[in-house]
């Protein structure tokens, strides 16, 4: 039997990156103290909180500047950008953090050495990761158990998310007569040959994605049991899809959706809901103050390049399907968005100044009033117009599940996917929204917050 290749799951790779970021930085700064004999670099138990503070800043800005995005971490050009931005922001904030960080040194050279040590350590380690650890030598070979009509969709869906996740064969779970077939490079494995195939082809994971189970015979079941007892990993498809895409596979679950989706989980934690509401109330006050400050600037911009009313209101669907009025700064030519189509990339209805406001998210500031009065939250699915909700719900039976929580100013779908321009793209965004509803937590909210900051800083979106 071939020796199994090393493979790291997506979550494990992110932990690996954080662990070695911290380990190499601590080692480098420890050596720096001995090389330069300067008290500014000292790592002492009496000041144990200093390295913790620095590493915390690295982790926070690393998320904001995508240093822990696995696609960025595998691209050497993008590594330079993310590491430089993270190191620069972290060092600047660390230098000016009162009490917890050491006093500023008298010589500027000390600060430069400190900064470039951090920068070089992170760059060298991250290039090593990109060249060796993110390479295909750590790829994972997978076998699917599913129907023939599912194969191509399942293969493309999983491999597009994780290029190291290689599906090398499938067992037909339908009850029809077996015939040898290949879908591109995916080979069909006869049921009686599954155990031998797994042992001789270095298979590290078996994924059961069968919607029809007539073909899962007692013999196939016994083989799966033997493989499980031998230490092979066997997973159910929906769990694999969720962990890799961070979406709910609505297209796969179909009529069984209600058996898989825990509707009450996100609304049962009263402490969480109270805490979130207090944070939302505080942020809405701050947001409205910023809104008032920007009104003169936006008013002048409207006079020059966006003539018409300053504000824009529109009906949107909120929690429990209740319709409310959303408030925004106007970005389109007046009276062109009434029952109009989805806003699209380079939409001609958007004025030049409106395009700037959308990119900078300034047009969203009035929505803090909606948050203040409780129509919206800071984080949640984006509210849609009643017309679109009715149309999409005809095609997607689960679409209105989005309305079990408040809509949000930002959300899991917004930070992970581009602007939805069609029904198909709305389905993908729905999968993200349902994932958020299912896994809603303080940690997921923080992740969305950091990703939102990234989106604004890099001027992304529509």
DRENPA-644155 format. One line per 8 residues: for each residue x, y, z of C-alpha. Coordinates in steps of 0.1 Angstrom, whole numbers, plus 5000, padded with zeros to 4 digits. Example, Ala and Ser with C-alpha at 12.3 -4.5 7.8 and 13.67 -1.06 7.14 Angstrom:
BEGIN
5123,4955,5078 | 5137,4989,5071 $
This chain:
BEGIN
5000,5000,5000 | 5013,5034,4991 | 5023,5058,5018 | 4997,5085,5024 | 5005,5120,5015 | 5005,5148,5040 | 4973,5169,5038 | 4961,5199,5058 $
4924,5208,5060 | 4915,5244,5053 | 4910,5252,5090 | 4943,5234,5098 | 4962,5255,5072 | 4950,5287,5088 | 4960,5275,5122 | 4994,5265,5108 $
4999,5300,5094 | 4990,5317,5126 | 5011,5293,5148 | 5043,5297,5127 | 5037,5335,5123 | 5038,5338,5161 | 5066,5312,5166 | 5090,5327,5140 $
5084,5363,5152 | 5090,5354,5188 | 5122,5336,5178 | 5134,5365,5156 | 5128,5392,5182 | 5145,5370,5209 | 5176,5368,5188 | 5174,5405,5179 $
5179,5414,5216 | 5211,5394,5218 | 5225,5407,5184 | 5219,5444,5191 | 5219,5443,5229 | 5191,5469,5230 | 5165,5469,5258 | 5137,5478,5233 $
5138,5443,5218 | 5139,5425,5252 | 5115,5396,5258 | 5112,5393,5295 | 5086,5376,5317 | 5081,5409,5335 | 5068,5423,5301 | 5051,5391,5288 $
5022,5411,5275 | 5043,5430,5249 | 5048,5401,5225 | 5012,5390,5230 | 5001,5425,5221 | 5023,5425,5189 | 5011,5391,5178 | 4975,5401,5184 $
4980,5431,5161 | 4996,5408,5135 | 4966,5385,5137 | 4940,5413,5135 | 4956,5432,5106 | 4965,5398,5090 | 4928,5391,5087 | 4920,5426,5074 $
4948,5426,5048 | 4940,5389,5038 | 4973,5374,5051 | 4952,5344,5063 | 4933,5340,5030 | 4946,5307,5016 | 4944,5319,4980 | 4965,5350,4988 $
4989,5329,5009 | 4995,5307,4978 | 5003,5336,4955 | 5038,5351,4959 | 5029,5385,4945 | 4999,5389,4968 | 5019,5376,4998 | 5042,5407,4995 $
5013,5431,4995 | 4994,5415,5024 | 5026,5410,5045 | 5039,5446,5040 | 5005,5461,5049 | 5001,5438,5079 | 5036,5444,5093 | 5034,5482,5087 $
5000,5486,5103 | 5009,5463,5133 | 5042,5480,5140 | 5027,5515,5138 | 4998,5507,5162 | 5022,5488,5185 | 5046,5518,5187 | 5018,5541,5197 $
5000,5519,5221 | 5003,5535,5255 | 5014,5516,5287 | 5015,5481,5271 | 5042,5488,5246 | 5078,5500,5255 | 5087,5537,5253 | 5097,5550,5219 $
5135,5546,5214 | 5156,5577,5210 | 5173,5563,5178 | 5151,5559,5147 | 5174,5530,5136 | 5160,5509,5164 | 5125,5512,5151 | 5136,5505,5115 $
5155,5473,5126 | 5124,5463,5146 | 5101,5468,5116 | 5123,5451,5090 | 5130,5422,5113 | 5092,5415,5115 | 5087,5421,5078 | 5116,5399,5066 $
5106,5370,5090 | 5070,5370,5077 | 5081,5373,5041 | 5106,5344,5043 | 5082,5321,5062 | 5053,5329,5039 | 5073,5323,5007 | 5084,5290,5022 $
5047,5281,5028 | 5037,5291,4993 | 5065,5271,4976 | 5064,5240,4997 | 5033,5236,5020 | 5008,5250,4995 | 5020,5228,4967 | 5002,5198,4952 $
5025,5174,4970 | 5001,5178,4999 | 4970,5171,4978 | 4943,5148,4990 | 4928,5120,4970 | 4891,5114,4975 | 4865,5089,4964 | 4828,5098,4961 $
4798,5076,4966 | 4770,5091,4946 | 4747,5088,4916 | 4761,5091,4881 | 4741,5122,4874 | 4757,5139,4905 | 4793,5133,4896 | 4802,5163,4875 $
4785,5188,4897 | 4800,5174,4929 | 4835,5172,4914 | 4835,5208,4900 | 4819,5222,4932 | 4845,5207,4956 | 4876,5211,4934 | 4869,5247,4926 $
4869,5256,4963 | 4900,5235,4972 | 4924,5227,4943 | 4942,5203,4965 | 4911,5182,4970 | 4913,5157,4941 | 4884,5134,4934 | 4899,5104,4917 $
4869,5081,4915 | 4833,5074,4924 | 4811,5045,4933 | 4777,5046,4917 | 4750,5045,4944 | 4721,5041,4920 | 4705,5007,4916 | 4710,5006,4879 $
4734,4981,4863 | 4770,4991,4866 | 4789,5001,4835 | 4824,5015,4833 | 4824,5052,4828 | 4846,5082,4831 | 4837,5118,4836 | 4867,5137,4824 $
4894,5122,4848 | 4870,5107,4874 | 4869,5069,4871 | 4839,5048,4881 | 4848,5022,4907 | 4828,4989,4909 | 4812,4984,4942 | 4831,4952,4949 $
4864,4968,4942 | 4861,4998,4965 | 4882,4985,4994 | 4910,4974,4971 | 4909,5008,4952 | 4912,5028,4984 | 4941,5007,4997 | 4961,5008,4964 $
4954,5044,4953 | 4964,5063,4984 | 4928,5075,4991 | 4927,5097,5021 | 4889,5104,5023 | 4856,5089,5012 | 4827,5112,5008 | 4791,5098,5008 $
4769,5121,4986 | 4743,5096,4976 | 4707,5109,4973 | 4695,5075,4961 | 4706,5047,4984 | 4693,5017,4965 | 4727,5010,4952 | 4743,5009,4987 $
4743,4972,4990 | 4751,4952,5021 | 4784,4943,5005 | 4793,4980,4999 | 4782,4988,5034 | 4805,4961,5049 | 4834,4975,5028 | 4828,5010,5042 $
4826,4996,5077 | 4860,4978,5072 | 4876,5009,5058 | 4863,5029,5088 | 4877,5004,5112 | 4910,5005,5094 | 4913,5043,5101 | 4900,5056,5068 $
4881,5089,5070 | 4845,5087,5058 | 4824,5119,5056 | 4790,5130,5046 | 4789,5154,5017 | 4770,5183,5033 | 4795,5185,5061 | 4824,5186,5036 $
4807,5212,5014 | 4800,5234,5044 | 4835,5232,5058 | 4851,5240,5024 | 4828,5266,5010 | 4812,5280,5041 | 4779,5278,5024 | 4748,5256,5028 $
4743,5232,4998 | 4707,5241,4991 | 4709,5226,4956 | 4719,5192,4971 | 4696,5191,5002 | 4664,5201,4983 | 4633,5186,4999 | 4653,5174,5030 $
4664,5210,5038 | 4642,5212,5069 | 4659,5181,5084 | 4694,5196,5081 | 4688,5233,5091 | 4687,5242,5128 | 4664,5273,5126 | 4663,5280,5163 $
4701,5279,5170 | 4708,5316,5162 | 4678,5329,5182 | 4680,5308,5213 | 4711,5325,5229 | 4694,5354,5247 | 4727,5367,5260 | 4742,5369,5225 $
4711,5387,5212 | 4711,5413,5240 | 4749,5419,5235 | 4745,5423,5198 | 4716,5447,5202 | 4736,5469,5226 | 4765,5469,5202 | 4742,5478,5173 $
4726,5506,5192 | 4760,5521,5201 | 4773,5517,5165 | 4742,5533,5150 | 4747,5564,5171 | 4783,5567,5160 | 4773,5559,5124 | 4747,5586,5123 $
4772,5611,5137 | 4795,5603,5107 | 4765,5605,5084 | 4758,5641,5096 | 4794,5650,5091 | 4794,5637,5055 | 4761,5654,5045 | 4778,5687,5034 $
4804,5669,5013 | 4778,5646,4997 | 4754,5675,4991 | 4781,5694,4972 | 4790,5663,4953 | 4753,5659,4943 | 4751,5694,4930 | 4781,5688,4907 $
4778,5652,4895 | 4746,5636,4909 | 4718,5662,4906 | 4686,5654,4924 | 4675,5645,4959 | 4701,5638,4986 | 4684,5608,5002 | 4667,5578,4987 $
4641,5555,5003 | 4629,5521,4991 | 4608,5493,5005 | 4627,5462,5016 | 4618,5429,5032 | 4630,5425,5068 | 4627,5400,5096 | 4596,5377,5095 $
4588,5392,5060 | 4579,5426,5074 | 4583,5453,5048 | 4602,5485,5059 | 4617,5516,5043 | 4655,5516,5039 | 4674,5549,5038 | 4704,5556,5016 $
4722,5584,4999 | 4710,5584,4963 | 4735,5569,4938 | 4714,5564,4907 | 4697,5588,4883 | 4663,5596,4899 | 4633,5574,4892 | 4653,5547,4874 $
4652,5521,4901 | 4615,5517,4906 | 4608,5480,4899 | 4639,5480,4877 | 4663,5451,4872 | 4691,5440,4895 | 4719,5466,4897 | 4747,5453,4875 $
4785,5459,4871 | 4790,5494,4854 | 4752,5500,4856 | 4744,5530,4835 | 4718,5542,4860 | 4746,5549,4886 | 4760,5584,4884 | 4798,5590,4885 $
4795,5605,4920 | 4771,5576,4930 | 4797,5551,4918 | 4823,5567,4942 | 4798,5566,4971 | 4790,5529,4964 | 4827,5519,4963 | 4835,5538,4995 $
4802,5526,5011 | 4793,5562,5020 | 4758,5557,5005 | 4751,5531,5033 | 4755,5556,5062 | 4718,5566,5065 | 4710,5529,5071 | 4724,5534,5106 $
4689,5550,5113 | 4673,5517,5103 | 4697,5499,5127 | 4688,5524,5155 | 4651,5518,5152 | 4655,5480,5149 | 4646,5474,5113 | 4681,5462,5105 $
4711,5448,5123 | 4748,5456,5116 | 4753,5420,5103 | 4728,5398,5085 | 4715,5390,5050 | 4711,5421,5028 | 4675,5431,5025 | 4659,5428,4991 $
4629,5445,4975 | 4595,5428,4978 | 4593,5423,4941 | 4626,5405,4939 | 4618,5384,4970 | 4585,5372,4954 | 4602,5364,4921 | 4631,5346,4936 $
4610,5327,4961 | 4591,5311,4932 | 4623,5295,4920 | 4640,5290,4954 | 4616,5275,4979 | 4640,5283,5008 | 4648,5319,4999 | 4625,5334,5025 $
4644,5315,5052 | 4667,5346,5051 | 4640,5364,5069 | 4642,5345,5102 | 4668,5371,5114 | 4671,5409,5108 | 4687,5420,5075 | 4721,5436,5079 $
4743,5465,5067 | 4769,5439,5059 | 4769,5401,5059 | 4786,5368,5052 | 4774,5368,5015 | 4785,5404,5010 | 4821,5398,5021 | 4825,5365,5003 $
4807,5370,4970 | 4804,5397,4944 | 4773,5418,4938 | 4744,5395,4928 | 4733,5404,4893 | 4711,5374,4885 | 4689,5347,4899 | 4718,5322,4898 $
4740,5345,4918 | 4712,5351,4943 | 4712,5313,4949 | 4749,5314,4958 | 4744,5344,4981 | 4715,5326,4997 | 4738,5297,5005 | 4761,5321,5023 $
4732,5338,5041 | 4719,5304,5053 | 4754,5294,5065 | 4755,5326,5086 | 4720,5319,5101 | 4731,5284,5110 | 4765,5293,5124 | 4757,5327,5138 $
4781,5336,5166 | 4804,5363,5180 | 4834,5348,5162 | 4816,5347,5129 | 4804,5383,5134 | 4840,5394,5141 | 4852,5376,5109 | 4826,5395,5089 $
4836,5428,5105 | 4872,5423,5095 | 4863,5412,5060 | 4841,5442,5057 | 4870,5465,5066 | 4891,5447,5039 | 4863,5453,5013 | 4862,5490,5021 $
4900,5495,5023 | 4906,5478,4990 | 4877,5496,4974 | 4859,5464,4963 | 4823,5457,4954 | 4797,5475,4933 $
